[in-house]
Amino acid sequence: MKTFIRTLCILSAFTLALFTSSANAQTGVLNPDDPIVVYNPSNPPAVPPYGTLAKWVKTNRVSFSTTSFKAYHYKGMSFRVKFPKSYKDSINTNKKYPIFVFFHGIGEKGTIYDNEYQLYHGGQKFMQAVDNGTFDGFLLYPQSSSGSGAFNISHFQLINELITNYFVPQAKVDINRVIVDGLSGGGGATWQMLRNFPTLVAAGLPISAVSVADGDGNMTSMLKYTPIWLFQGYLDKAPHFNTARNVVANYRAAGANISYTEYPTQGHSCWNSAWADPNFMPFIKGAHKANPWASNGRTEFCPSDVISATLGLTAGFDGYEWRKDGVLIPGANSNTYTATAVGSYDCRIKRDTVWSVWSPVPVVIKLKGATISPDIVSSGLTSKVIPAPDGSTSVQLEVPDGFNSYNWQREGNATVLSTTR
């Protein structure tokens, strides 16, 4: 009897140690080793209780293997998750990961048992980017089961809940590196995610989706310090390129951090070109809520200029601190700071009581180098010798086009002779 008790105690201790090790390695429902369960309509799974994050099913809908995208369900929304390639090796480290959230178009909607068609556009491309180490982060692909196929405010709230309550505390996601992308109707969802959760989204990349409301005064004021990259096909009629251009103009007038790419020979389906842009991946990898933006992107000043650069981050955090050249700036506790001297400026933000890291990409204010005057040439075939053989007593001189200003003077005389090229 004593031997049995001793053996049982040893087994219990071993089991406890194994459980503790497993718990330290992985907490919560989200697990990179979760098996893929294909939906069986003859034996459908029970829908999880509302409010419970649960492992879920998927239906085979695309031509490539999606087994690395794990299947889950939360409050009526099914979604797929791909873990970073280095995730298992970093379990017991302090490493945190960005998360890329993708909103599909209305054509890729599905029932809660589908949970795969949202991967149809771009899923394989971004899966490969994770597998080959190009993007060391999470991929989150929710699917809308609404009748229209569109995402709505409830979906955006669920995404926020999932990231804040599960991915951040349980799966090592960096709350300050949430990137949102979407095409067509999903591009509209990208704008709505930016509108409803401006302190969550570190960068937004809407494709083939923009409305007048996306560029109103409230939006440009709220989002001018968040990097946004809009992609538009010139031949697209919905949205029209004029709408895209006008919205971008509104953001630029506000000094915003916005990029715009227009494809002259493409229509609505320009997303593959957008994802193939060599700057797409660096753009999403560099996004961070603590990265400041200089209004209008101006960081260089002429030696004779009075330096005044408004630097900013998204408003709405619980605290801000600014540094110049690594030294804390007393009293600089707002989401904006006006730099009046050359130097490197970084910032950190506070969520509740937790401070972020200092800006991974600071703003560097510097002086412009002196412009090297180009070679002066005679215009056309005119002679540089006067009087010329044809009797001309003057010669037209010129320099290349493309400079901001021109100032012609005769050597040894300060009189300005011309201000054109």
URBEL-V184192 format. One record per backbone hydrogen bond with DSSP energy under -1.0 kcal/mol. CO is the residue of the C=O (numbers start at 1). NH is the residue of the N-H. If there is no record, write none. Layout:
BEGIN
((CO & NH) (CO & NH))
END
This chain:
BEGIN
((1 & 5) (2 & 6) (3 & 7) (4 & 8) (5 & 9) (6 & 10) (7 & 11) (8 & 12) (9 & 13) (10 & 14) (11 & 15) (12 & 16) (13 & 17) (14 & 18) (15 & 19) (16 & 20) (17 & 21) (18 & 22) (19 & 23) (20 & 24) (21 & 25) (22 & 26) (31 & 34) (37 & 58) (40 & 43) (49 & 52) (54 & 73) (58 & 39) (66 & 69) (70 & 81) (71 & 56) (72 & 79) (73 & 54) (74 & 77) (77 & 74) (78 & 143) (79 & 72) (80 & 141) (81 & 70) (82 & 139) (84 & 87) (87 & 90) (90 & 93) (97 & 174) (98 & 138) (99 & 179) (100 & 140) (101 & 181) (103 & 183) (105 & 108) (106 & 109) (111 & 114) (114 & 59) (116 & 119) (117 & 120) (119 & 123) (122 & 126) (123 & 127) (124 & 128) (125 & 129) (126 & 130) (127 & 131) (128 & 132) (129 & 134) (129 & 135) (130 & 133) (135 & 137) (138 & 100) (139 & 82) (140 & 102) (141 & 80) (144 & 110) (152 & 156) (153 & 157) (154 & 158) (155 & 159) (156 & 160) (157 & 161) (158 & 162) (159 & 163) (160 & 164) (161 & 165) (162 & 166) (162 & 167) (163 & 168) (166 & 170) (167 & 171) (167 & 173) (172 & 97) (174 & 177) (176 & 289) (177 & 99) (178 & 202) (178 & 203) (179 & 101) (180 & 205) (181 & 103) (182 & 207) (183 & 186) (184 & 188) (185 & 189) (186 & 190) (187 & 191) (188 & 192) (189 & 193) (190 & 194) (191 & 195) (192 & 196) (193 & 197) (197 & 200) (197 & 201) (203 & 180) (204 & 229) (205 & 182) (206 & 231) (207 & 184) (211 & 214) (212 & 215) (213 & 216) (216 & 220) (217 & 221) (218 & 222) (219 & 223) (223 & 226) (224 & 257) (227 & 204) (228 & 259) (230 & 261) (231 & 208) (232 & 263) (233 & 236) (240 & 244) (241 & 245) (242 & 246) (243 & 247) (244 & 248) (245 & 249) (246 & 250) (247 & 251) (248 & 252) (249 & 253) (250 & 254) (251 & 256) (252 & 255) (255 & 296) (256 & 258) (257 & 228) (259 & 230) (261 & 232) (263 & 234) (263 & 266) (266 & 235) (268 & 270) (270 & 274) (271 & 275) (272 & 276) (274 & 277) (277 & 280) (279 & 283) (280 & 284) (281 & 285) (282 & 286) (288 & 291) (293 & 312) (294 & 297) (295 & 298) (299 & 366) (301 & 368) (302 & 305) (309 & 339) (310 & 295) (311 & 337) (312 & 293) (319 & 350) (321 & 348) (322 & 329) (323 & 346) (324 & 327) (327 & 324) (329 & 332) (331 & 333) (335 & 313) (337 & 311) (339 & 309) (343 & 365) (344 & 325) (345 & 363) (346 & 323) (347 & 359) (348 & 321) (349 & 356) (350 & 318) (351 & 354) (354 & 351) (363 & 345) (365 & 343) (366 & 301) (377 & 398) (379 & 382) (388 & 391) (392 & 388) (396 & 379) (398 & 377) (408 & 417) (410 & 413) (418 & 408) (421 & 399))
END
